[in-house]
Amino acid sequence: HRQQPPAAGRCGPAQRRRSVPSILRELAEKRQLSEEIVSLLQAQFSDLPRELHSWRQMADYSPEMRQFACLLQLYHIKAYDYLRKILPLPHPYSLTNWLSNNEAAAGFSSDIFLRLQEKVERGDQACRYCAVLVQDVSLQKQQEWDPQSKQLTGFVDLGAGVLDADEAPLASEAIILMAVGISSPWTAPLGYFLVNSTSGRFLAQLLRQAIHKLNNVGIVVLAVTSGASARGAETARALGIRIDPKRIQCTFQHPPGSAHSIAYFFDVHHALLLIRNALQCFQKVEWLGDTMWWQHVVELATLGEQKVLELCGPESGRAGSKGSYRLKVNLATLLFSEGVAEALEHFQKLGLASFQNCSGTVKFVRLMSSLCNVFYGRGPYGKEPLLAGNYTKISTLFDEARSCFVNLTDSVGRYVIKSKRKLGFLSFLLNAESLKWLSSNHTCPKGTPSHHLHTRAFNLDPLEQFLRALQQACGSSGSPTCTVFQAAYHKLLASCSLAPGSPPSSGNASPWDISLSQRRAVTLGSIRAQCHPAPGRTLAPEYPCSAGLLLPSCALSNALTDLSLYAQSLTCTAGWVAEQLALDLQCEACLASLFEADESRLRCRSVLYIKKLGGVSLPSASVHHITSISEQILNQYGKVGGANKNTKLWHLCLEQKVFQELLGESPLFPTLTKHLFEGELSINNHYTVLVKEITRCYLNVRTCPAQHLNLKYPCGRHKLKRLKGKHLFPSPLGSC
């Protein structure tokens, strides 16, 4: 609605003699407004009336006045409140409409809010409760000319218009806001704001504007999530959050002074990164008689593939005998996971010297793993950890975590919670208090599809997924310009669906992929890369020999009569494909499913006992089956004349033939059944992507070997040896 100007008697005679520039300068001198903002206001709004009486005579606000009001309110609310006593500026929440636009321009998206309002008015209860997520995206500073609008672009834009003065700064980042359903997994990108530099106070005002606008359409905001960073901590404090372990205040009131409270969360992934950094810096931390050594984790991550001799237990059926195995650490395993805890215990039982006395490390990793299970909605707590049966267990877990974190000390006895590496631990303590507060004060009505809170809504994963799609739409991996960013955002918004499980997307990544991708920095592989930067990818020395058996251009292949050698060559090639895919896989379960592993030794997927043939890992039966079908298709259609076999279209045709052949076959990867239902039934879940990538990698190797492998084919006798008395794949297809 339109804000009425204040009464004329509000200002005294002394104030009437003042001008707008003098007031701004006065605020700068009192340090209530930064020199940067004053300079920007004076440069951008030099044409605004200088005298106060001219402002009071305006019956409506001009576009320039709207820009002035929005900029001042977002950047400094106290200065704005002070000016409201002198100038006829509107109430802060009256600015929400001025910060809104259509057609994916900067500011709040009017179309999204309209669609949310329609869902609420139709009685969609699942849409009535949400969390608000905030994240920034780096932009490339670049001024461009838009021939359609005939305006310069690349400047700061908060939704009320571009700040395009000669002295105005170029935008260096975009702030993106998203609403996420708490009882149902719907997502809604609320808008973006192009800024040059920002602060926690700016983000706090932006969040309050978003909350107010959501309230206006009938949606209740229960939580806010930001990154666990210096800016995120400043934002939390600006909203009234206290992050003191002795007196944590996990909620803030909106509007200020009202009875409605909103919980604050830090993104769990960001907090895990900070804790990893702290452990790396301290190397050793102690609490209540236990010690966590970072070196144990380093030894695990850098443990190379090796033969391990171990006395087999009675459960293996070979008691008292010795067996030789190739042991391999699954580098896709998350650092703070049950898999790492089990791996450390396993190596301790094997007697490896580097893993003795690791019980404290195992205890700390298990504690962090349990916390992650709660906040990611996985493991024993499921997708709804706040069910009545879990609350007691979760409360006990949070008490244990608090006791650990507040008593954690470094090697010289200083408390970590008071050090410069405290934010990660404080983030988990704040999140725990927020989750307990929500479970005690808010549960959605029983008329909703699920009247319990989904803790995954309090992480930045849904927004990270949107940002990944946005990056794909931009068409480059670097920072986009404002023009490219806005075009990509417009494209995504056009395909945005507010239905549960249907976030805006561009590309073939599933929500689960995005979640795993951003956690890659806290895997064993990331720790290994820090300690030993990976050299260029190399092949097993035996592989070029076996590869020659499969190449149509090789004379040995044409003269081949021993089909068993051909089968071994196919197995070796499939194993090499599995090893190549394992270099990039970020999912522990998917990586484990690639190989023929001896599960009688250890069923945990963080440590694999892999069988070898000629220096190459034996693939699982499913990988072998996919490559066998790919080879059959290649032999059948690769001889067809007239086709350009180097084109992408020809490769896609081959892939299609392979998929058609696989349809109706026995199920592949039985250990990955759950993946088929990840990502809200996304067609590009881990199961389907894995089949596609195995097929694509194998066909690429077979059709362009020199390009992908840099192979040199020997003309001598083949060096492959038959496995005496054993079949290559003794287990049926459904057993791996």
Disulfide bonds with the S-S distance in Angstrom:
none
